[in-house]
Structures are given as structure tokens and as C-alpha cells.
Amino acid sequence: MYRSLSGTPRDVALLIARVVLVVVMVAHAWQKLSQGLSDTAVVFSKFGIPLAIAAAAFTIVVEFVASAAILLGLKMTVPASFLVFVMAGAIFFVHGQNGIFVANKGWELVGVIIVGVLGLMAAGPGRFSVDHLLAIAQERRMEQTMAIRQPISV
């Protein structure tokens, strides 16, 4: 029977996946930002993306915010969902008609980003995350609340 990773190896694998994915996404966001919002909007417009200036700004913000949430492992489901939306748009408007290979401007990298994000959304961020720290703090608060409510026996 096949068994997936558990314990520390699982958490290390999730951390590495988060870091590598974020490096790729921040590079993409930084490229758009350093190109300039208006120049990025011109490129978006050439690909037929509606409301190109708003779409460019939205994409840059989503790529940075989702990357930060994924890196920290902090409430990453919603920002990651927006990232999947942005990447699906990249396939629909830009890469889908070029085949699979990235060398031909195809969708392979964007597809791998989507699958990576979906995998992290399904698996969660792991123990090395802000969400894990928040869960520990919540558990301690609950224990303290329960201890306060316990009647004192004599």
C-alpha cells in the first residue's frame, strides 16, 4: 500500500514547495512591476485582455499578495484562489493557443503553477507556517478558557 509523507518530511516538502512557488511568482510579479504598469497594460491589451490597465494592476497585486500568503502559510486559500484565477486567465488569453511547451510560449509553466497552488491549497501549509502557529495559539486559548470554567473541587 502506498503511503504519503507524514510528520516532519511532509512539512519540509510543503515548505520547499511554498518557497519555490513563491520565488517563481515574485519573479513574474517583479517583471511586470519593473516593466511599469502602463507598459504591462499595453502588453495585456495586445493579448485581448479586457480592461487591460485594471487587469494588469489586479494581476500584479494578486501575484504579490498571494505569494506573501503562500510563503507565510497564512490564510492562503483565498489569495491562492485568486492566483489560480489569474493563471487560468494567462492560459486563456495568452498561452493556451501556443501548445504545451514554454519554449513556444505555451501553457506548461502556468499549468504547473496552477497545479502547485491547488496542491498546496489541498494539503495546507504544514507545520512550518503562520497558520500552524495561530492554531497552536488558538488551542492554548481554548485550554485556558476550559481551565477557568472548571469548578474547583474541595
C-alpha atoms as a printed R data frame, in Angstrom:
    type eleno elety resid chain resno       x      y       z
1   ATOM     1    CA   MET     A     1   0.000  0.000   0.000
2   ATOM     2    CA   TYR     A     2   1.243  3.477  -0.877
3   ATOM     3    CA   ARG     A     3   1.727  5.920   1.972
4   ATOM     4    CA   SER     A     4   2.296  9.616   1.505
5   ATOM     5    CA   LEU     A     5   4.768 11.639   3.517
6   ATOM     6    CA   SER     A     6   3.851 12.458   7.080
7   ATOM     7    CA   GLY     A     7   5.326 14.335  10.005
8   ATOM     8    CA   THR     A     8   8.447 16.431   9.508
9   ATOM     9    CA   PRO     A     9   9.268 15.190   5.958
10  ATOM    10    CA   ARG     A    10   5.772 16.261   4.852
11  ATOM    11    CA   ASP     A    11   6.135 19.669   6.475
12  ATOM    12    CA   VAL     A    12   9.584 20.207   4.933
13  ATOM    13    CA   ALA     A    13   8.263 19.207   1.495
14  ATOM    14    CA   LEU     A    14   5.351 21.650   1.848
15  ATOM    15    CA   LEU     A    15   7.719 24.432   2.934
16  ATOM    16    CA   ILE     A    16  10.035 23.797  -0.028
17  ATOM    17    CA   ALA     A    17   7.042 23.744  -2.402
18  ATOM    18    CA   ARG     A    18   5.785 27.040  -0.973
19  ATOM    19    CA   VAL     A    19   9.203 28.712  -1.252
20  ATOM    20    CA   VAL     A    20   9.887 27.559  -4.828
21  ATOM    21    CA   LEU     A    21   6.408 28.529  -6.000
22  ATOM    22    CA   VAL     A    22   6.771 31.955  -4.388
23  ATOM    23    CA   VAL     A    23  10.172 32.564  -6.000
24  ATOM    24    CA   VAL     A    24   8.623 31.931  -9.417
25  ATOM    25    CA   MET     A    25   5.561 34.091  -8.708
26  ATOM    26    CA   VAL     A    26   7.505 37.009  -7.237
27  ATOM    27    CA   ALA     A    27   9.797 36.940 -10.282
28  ATOM    28    CA   HIS     A    28   6.737 37.205 -12.538
29  ATOM    29    CA   ALA     A    29   5.202 39.991 -10.469
30  ATOM    30    CA   TRP     A    30   8.508 41.859 -10.253
31  ATOM    31    CA   GLN     A    31   8.957 41.607 -14.022
32  ATOM    32    CA   LYS     A    32   5.542 43.223 -14.576
33  ATOM    33    CA   LEU     A    33   6.138 45.871 -11.921
34  ATOM    34    CA   SER     A    34   9.604 46.827 -13.208
35  ATOM    35    CA   GLN     A    35   8.250 46.953 -16.769
36  ATOM    36    CA   GLY     A    36   5.764 49.514 -15.482
37  ATOM    37    CA   LEU     A    37   2.030 49.282 -15.065
38  ATOM    38    CA   SER     A    38   1.227 51.144 -18.282
39  ATOM    39    CA   ASP     A    39   3.638 49.053 -20.383
40  ATOM    40    CA   THR     A    40   2.275 45.861 -18.814
41  ATOM    41    CA   ALA     A    41  -1.243 47.073 -19.639
42  ATOM    42    CA   VAL     A    42  -0.208 47.619 -23.262
43  ATOM    43    CA   VAL     A    43   1.032 44.016 -23.445
44  ATOM    44    CA   PHE     A    44  -2.190 42.788 -21.815
45  ATOM    45    CA   SER     A    45  -4.198 44.818 -24.331
46  ATOM    46    CA   LYS     A    46  -2.318 43.246 -27.252
47  ATOM    47    CA   PHE     A    47  -3.367 39.826 -25.964
48  ATOM    48    CA   GLY     A    48  -7.001 40.941 -25.916
49  ATOM    49    CA   ILE     A    49  -7.328 41.080 -22.147
50  ATOM    50    CA   PRO     A    50 -10.298 43.326 -21.306
51  ATOM    51    CA   LEU     A    51  -9.751 46.414 -19.125
52  ATOM    52    CA   ALA     A    52  -6.016 45.936 -19.578
53  ATOM    53    CA   ILE     A    53  -4.859 48.573 -17.062
54  ATOM    54    CA   ALA     A    54  -7.142 47.195 -14.337
55  ATOM    55    CA   ALA     A    55  -6.230 43.604 -15.255
56  ATOM    56    CA   ALA     A    56  -2.506 44.425 -15.102
57  ATOM    57    CA   ALA     A    57  -2.839 46.101 -11.699
58  ATOM    58    CA   PHE     A    58  -5.005 43.243 -10.411
59  ATOM    59    CA   THR     A    59  -2.514 40.653 -11.655
60  ATOM    60    CA   ILE     A    60   0.471 42.370 -10.046
61  ATOM    61    CA   VAL     A    61  -1.321 42.763  -6.706
62  ATOM    62    CA   VAL     A    62  -2.603 39.172  -6.747
63  ATOM    63    CA   GLU     A    63   0.827 37.787  -7.616
64  ATOM    64    CA   PHE     A    64   2.476 39.671  -4.744
65  ATOM    65    CA   VAL     A    65  -0.262 39.204  -2.120
66  ATOM    66    CA   ALA     A    66  -0.856 35.531  -2.914
67  ATOM    67    CA   SER     A    67   2.904 34.949  -2.891
68  ATOM    68    CA   ALA     A    68   3.219 36.527   0.546
69  ATOM    69    CA   ALA     A    69   0.297 34.477   1.901
70  ATOM    70    CA   ILE     A    70   1.676 31.248   0.429
71  ATOM    71    CA   LEU     A    71   5.198 31.921   1.679
72  ATOM    72    CA   LEU     A    72   3.975 32.609   5.203
73  ATOM    73    CA   GLY     A    73   1.367 29.864   5.094
74  ATOM    74    CA   LEU     A    74  -1.158 32.427   6.268
75  ATOM    75    CA   LYS     A    75  -4.840 32.002   5.362
76  ATOM    76    CA   MET     A    76  -3.630 31.180   1.876
77  ATOM    77    CA   THR     A    77  -6.771 29.600   0.392
78  ATOM    78    CA   VAL     A    78  -8.422 32.829  -0.770
79  ATOM    79    CA   PRO     A    79  -5.308 34.550  -2.171
80  ATOM    80    CA   ALA     A    80  -4.276 31.247  -3.767
81  ATOM    81    CA   SER     A    81  -7.715 31.015  -5.412
82  ATOM    82    CA   PHE     A    82  -7.157 34.444  -6.935
83  ATOM    83    CA   LEU     A    83  -3.756 33.270  -8.166
84  ATOM    84    CA   VAL     A    84  -5.362 30.245  -9.857
85  ATOM    85    CA   PHE     A    85  -7.839 32.666 -11.483
86  ATOM    86    CA   VAL     A    86  -5.007 34.875 -12.779
87  ATOM    87    CA   MET     A    87  -3.056 31.889 -14.108
88  ATOM    88    CA   ALA     A    88  -6.177 30.464 -15.775
89  ATOM    89    CA   GLY     A    89  -6.582 33.847 -17.460
90  ATOM    90    CA   ALA     A    90  -2.983 33.637 -18.652
91  ATOM    91    CA   ILE     A    91  -3.735 30.269 -20.246
92  ATOM    92    CA   PHE     A    92  -6.998 31.503 -21.778
93  ATOM    93    CA   PHE     A    93  -5.705 34.798 -23.196
94  ATOM    94    CA   VAL     A    94  -2.012 34.159 -23.818
95  ATOM    95    CA   HIS     A    95  -0.563 30.668 -23.618
96  ATOM    96    CA   GLY     A    96  -3.337 28.200 -24.465
97  ATOM    97    CA   GLN     A    97  -3.178 28.581 -28.225
98  ATOM    98    CA   ASN     A    98   0.609 28.064 -28.266
99  ATOM    99    CA   GLY     A    99   0.603 24.423 -27.241
100 ATOM   100    CA   ILE     A   100   2.147 22.992 -24.116
101 ATOM   101    CA   PHE     A   101   5.838 23.887 -24.282
102 ATOM   102    CA   VAL     A   102   7.046 27.053 -22.593
103 ATOM   103    CA   ALA     A   103   9.742 27.383 -25.281
104 ATOM   104    CA   ASN     A   104   6.877 28.083 -27.714
105 ATOM   105    CA   LYS     A   105   5.158 30.395 -25.200
106 ATOM   106    CA   GLY     A   106   2.865 27.514 -24.281
107 ATOM   107    CA   TRP     A   107   0.976 26.856 -21.068
108 ATOM   108    CA   GLU     A   108   3.262 24.340 -19.326
109 ATOM   109    CA   LEU     A   109   4.713 26.727 -16.688
110 ATOM   110    CA   VAL     A   110   1.355 28.337 -15.989
111 ATOM   111    CA   GLY     A   111  -0.241 24.896 -15.726
112 ATOM   112    CA   VAL     A   112   2.412 23.735 -13.268
113 ATOM   113    CA   ILE     A   113   1.868 26.892 -11.193
114 ATOM   114    CA   ILE     A   114  -1.884 26.172 -11.077
115 ATOM   115    CA   VAL     A   115  -1.335 22.556 -10.067
116 ATOM   116    CA   GLY     A   116   1.228 23.585  -7.430
117 ATOM   117    CA   VAL     A   117  -1.138 26.135  -5.937
118 ATOM   118    CA   LEU     A   118  -4.043 23.677  -5.954
119 ATOM   119    CA   GLY     A   119  -1.851 21.047  -4.300
120 ATOM   120    CA   LEU     A   120  -0.867 23.473  -1.542
121 ATOM   121    CA   MET     A   121  -4.489 24.500  -1.094
122 ATOM   122    CA   ALA     A   122  -5.458 20.828  -0.702
123 ATOM   123    CA   ALA     A   123  -2.568 19.848   1.582
124 ATOM   124    CA   GLY     A   124  -2.426 23.024   3.632
125 ATOM   125    CA   PRO     A   125   0.721 24.923   4.524
126 ATOM   126    CA   GLY     A   126   2.124 22.402   7.012
127 ATOM   127    CA   ARG     A   127   3.655 22.896  10.436
128 ATOM   128    CA   PHE     A   128   6.193 25.495   9.296
129 ATOM   129    CA   SER     A   129   3.594 28.193   8.757
130 ATOM   130    CA   VAL     A   130   1.866 31.105  10.424
131 ATOM   131    CA   ASP     A   131  -1.426 29.179  10.252
132 ATOM   132    CA   HIS     A   132   0.122 26.434  12.391
133 ATOM   133    CA   LEU     A   133   1.316 28.997  14.938
134 ATOM   134    CA   LEU     A   134  -2.146 30.559  15.003
135 ATOM   135    CA   ALA     A   135  -3.719 27.123  15.520
136 ATOM   136    CA   ILE     A   136  -1.402 26.462  18.471
137 ATOM   137    CA   ALA     A   137  -2.273 29.850  19.994
138 ATOM   138    CA   GLN     A   138  -5.999 29.151  19.494
139 ATOM   139    CA   GLU     A   139  -5.660 25.742  21.136
140 ATOM   140    CA   ARG     A   140  -3.907 27.280  24.138
141 ATOM   141    CA   ARG     A   141  -6.629 29.907  24.485
142 ATOM   142    CA   MET     A   142  -9.253 27.178  24.413
143 ATOM   143    CA   GLU     A   143  -7.395 25.187  27.076
144 ATOM   144    CA   GLN     A   144  -7.140 28.274  29.275
145 ATOM   145    CA   THR     A   145 -10.824 29.007  28.819
146 ATOM   146    CA   MET     A   146 -11.725 25.438  29.725
147 ATOM   147    CA   ALA     A   147  -9.445 25.556  32.781
148 ATOM   148    CA   ILE     A   148 -11.105 28.745  34.005
149 ATOM   149    CA   ARG     A   149 -14.571 27.193  33.626
150 ATOM   150    CA   GLN     A   150 -13.665 24.056  35.597
151 ATOM   151    CA   PRO     A   151 -15.273 24.055  39.028
152 ATOM   152    CA   ILE     A   152 -12.843 23.961  41.914
153 ATOM   153    CA   SER     A   153 -13.243 20.762  43.880
154 ATOM   154    CA   VAL     A   154 -12.764 20.810  47.611
